[in-house]
Amino acid sequence: MTYAPPWISIVKELTLKPQAKTILRHLRKHGRISPMQALVVYAIARLAPCIFDIRNVGYVVETQIMHDAQGHKYAKYTMAKVN
């Protein structure tokens, strides 16, 4: 299985900003990411704009609202697999 729909061109992917490319690489490898992971691992403080850019290129990224131990909400992003 792959994460990229067949109609996404490499040219569109090349238009992504460096941070969005980093997040896309992570999603391809691991399938999901949270804002805390993005901050700690890649020093990316604003994950949502990267996900927005990735979606605009054509990838399907699902958002799941999670709650931490203190009850605070955060988003977990999962890349949908394409058969």
N, C-alpha and C positions, 0 to 999 in steps of 0.2 A: 504494500500500500504506500501511497505517496500523499504528501500534504498539498501539493500544487495542482490546481486544476489545469488541464492540458492547454487551455487557451491563454494562460498567462505568459506573456512574452518576456524574454530576458531583458529587453529594452525597458519595459515598465519597471522591472526589479532594479535596474541600474539607476532609475530616477529616485530611489529611496535615499533618504538622508542616512548618514553613517550609523546613528543610534538605532534607527528603524531596521537597518540591515543586520545589526548585531542582535536585535530582538527576534527578527525573522530566523536567523541562524539558530538561535536558542530554541525557538518553537519547532523548527524542523527536527532538531536533535532530541528534544525532551518532550515536546507536545504541549507543554503548559508553562506559564510563568505568572508570578505575583509581583506586585509593586515592590515588596520587600526584597525579593530575589533580584529584581532589576537594579535596585539601589545598592545592595551589598555586593553582588557579583560584578556588575557592569558600571556602577556609579551613574546609573540613569535614574534621575529623580522623578521624571515625568513620563511614566509608561503609557498613559492613555493616548497622547499624541502620536506615539510610535505605532500603537495598535491601529489608530485611525488611518495613518499612512499605509500600513500594511493592508488594511481592508480596502482602501481606495485603489490599490494595485490589482485587487481581485481575489485575495485570499479570504477564506471564511474563518473568522476568529470569533469564538463564542465567549460571552461574558457570564461569569457565575458570581453572584454576590455571596461572600463568605463573612463569617463573624469570628473574631479572635477570642481569646480567653476572657478578655475584659468586655466583650460585647460590641467592640468597634467593627464597623463594616469595612470591607475592602473587596476589590474585584480580583478574581482569578481568571486569567485568559487561557483558553484552550483552542488550539488549532484543529479544525475539523479535518478528518482524513477523507481522501477521495479515492475511490476504488478504481 
